[in-house]
Structures are given as C-alpha cells and as structure tokens.
Amino acid sequence: MTKIEVELSDATAKAARDAGLLTSEALERLSADALRRRQAADRLLSIADSVAKAGIAPLPIDEINAEVKAARAPN
C-alpha cells in the first residue's frame, strides 16, 4: 500500500468529504477510472495520424451520437 497526502481547497475538501470521496476505496475507484480513461484517450490519439493518412472521413455528429446511444443501450 502507498500512502499519499494531497492539498485541496477547503471548499473542495468539504464537498468531497461530504460526498464520500475521500475514503481509500473511493479514491482507489476514482483513480482507476481516471487511468482507464487516460489509457483509452492515449490509444485513440495514437491512431489519429494513421486514420488521417488513410483518408478515413470523420463521422458526422449525429452518427456518433447514434453509435454512443446504441452502445449504452441495455442488451
């Protein structure tokens, strides 16, 4: 286990504490979620040049929204 110390503004610390976000479990979950998002963004950005060079046209926003909605729909 690693012990860390952080500095937060009083308002942020109070709000986080009141929301139950300053527990070890909550901070572990928040950190793991942030790491997954960062890794996903890094993977996406790592292929951006290849996609551009391949001449793949970007999807219109309505198609992107439809894909996101379909992915989030219950199975």
N, C-alpha and C positions, 0 to 999 in steps of 0.2 A: 504494500500500500504506500502511496505517496501522499504526503500532507502538503496542502498548499494554503497560501494566505493571499487574499485579494483585497483591494481597496475599492469600495463603492461609495457613491454619494449617499448621504443619509436617507434621502428620499427613495433612491433605488434599492438600498438595503432593506428599508422598511417594507416596501412594496413586494420585494422578492421573498422576504421572510413571511409576510402575511399570506402570500400565495403558496407557501410551502416549497419554494425553490432553493432554499439554502441548506437543504439536507444533503448528505452524501449521496443518497440514492437519486435524488432529483438532479444534482449536478452531474452525476455519472451518466444519467439518461440524456440530459441536455448536451453534454459534451459528445457522447456517442452519436447523437442525431446530427450535431453540427459537423462532426468528422465525416459522416456518410454523405451529407450534402456537399461538403467541400470536395470529397473524392469524386462524386458524381459530376460536379462542375468542372473539375480538372480533366476528367475523361472526356466530357463534351468538348471542352476547349482544345484538347489535344488532337481532335479530329477535324476541327473547324477548317484548317488550311487544306486538308485533303478533300473535304466536301466542296470548298470553293474551287479548287483546281479541277475537280471532276465536273464542274459546271452544273451541279445539282441546284435547281431553283429552290428558294425558300418557300415553305408552305404559307399560304395566306392565314391570317389570324383566325378566321372562322374555322378553318380546317384544324388548326392547332387546338382551338377550344373544343371542337368535337372529339378529337383524339383524347384530350385530357378527360373530358366528361365520360367517354367510353371506358377509359382505364380506371376511373374512380367508381364506376357503376358496380353495384353488388353483382356477384356472379350468380 
